[in-house]
């Protein structure tokens, strides 16, 4: 029970990686508050977990008052806040800096970057009052490598990585740790929605799209959301008390691939022969 006695707030926990983290944290002994914009999704997750381990708080991380209410909810539920997981995000793509609608740009930045800022702003004073805490920001491989047609998403995740390290620097003396987890392709509903339209272009179904998208990844597949949860449990626990400001990749090895080499390999070139 690595997280026995810990209290965590997890945003974007109605689906995907956030829901998987919620399940893992409870299994590891934590009590949690899960948040998201859709109450029905939060209820589904909560009903799958043991009674008394979870409370829900529907809200929008882009609204400062909502983020304050999320923190107030977890404090009322458990009397403490030890861990914050900033997972809520959106990933609309298919545009460039020339074509992007300014309204879309602002919505992505507000959700993926300003939202975590609001949650940290509201949470850190309580964590300090409780003797310290751990913040886990779910960034992305897209914060370190560019994705075609996704300038807002990549910029927001790159900004979140830097914001993570800024918080680690500024609040380390107050025993606040802050780390970034950067998943690569992960089989969530959000990613399926993003990649689904490519099936028509590639002449294949959704499974074929995922096979194509991961064909040059060393592990040759996308992740399951549950595969992102182990490192989050570690960062939330006392096993990681000397880790802060870290940027941790869970990408199947995608970041180590040279794009020129991958293109030649895809074209049938055999290296070292």
C-alpha positions, 0 to 999 in steps of 0.5 A: 500500500505505497500510498496508504494515508495519502490524499490526492486530487486528480483532474481529468479523471473521468476517462483515459489516463486520469481514470486509470490513475484514480484506480491505481491510487486507490488500489495503492491505498490513497483517498482521492478527489476526481474532477472533470467536466462531465459528472456522469463520467466521474460517477462511473469511475467513482462507482467502480471504486470502494466506498469511502475512497473517492469524492467527485467534483465536476468543474472546468480547470480553465475557471479559477473559481472551479479550481478553488472548489476542487481543492476545497472539496478534497480538503472537506473530504479528507482534511488534507491534500498530499498529491495533485495530478494535473491531467486534464487536457485537450488535443485538437490538431489539424492546423498550423500557426497560419490557419489556427483559430485564435479562439482554439489557441486560447482554449488549448492553452487555457486547458493544458497550461493555465488549468494546471497553474490554477490548480497549483496556485490553489493547492500549494499553500495547503500542501505547505501547511501540511508539511509538503506534497507532490505535484505530478503534471501529465505533459506529453512527448509532444512537449519535447517533440513536435507533432504535425499540425498541433502547434497549440497542443505542443506549445502547451505541453512544452510550457507545462514542462517548464512550469513544472520545473519552475515550481520545483525550483521555487517551492523545493525549500517548502518540501513541494516536489513537482515532476512531469510525466510525458506519455507517448501514444496512449490508447485513450478515447481522446487519441482515438478521436484524433487519429480516427479520421486518418483511417480514410487517408490511409485506407484502413480502420482504426487499428490500422491507424494505430499500427501505422502510427507506432510502426517506428516506435521501438516497442511497436505499439501504443500504451494502455492508460494503466501503463502510465499509472505506475510512475505516477504512484511512485512520484506520489509516494515517499519512495520518490522524496528526492525527485523533483523537476524531473521530466519522465518519458513513457513513450515506448522509446519513441524519443530515441528514434532518428526520423531520417533513419526511421524513414529509410527503414520504412522504405526498406533499407537494412542498416549495417548490412 
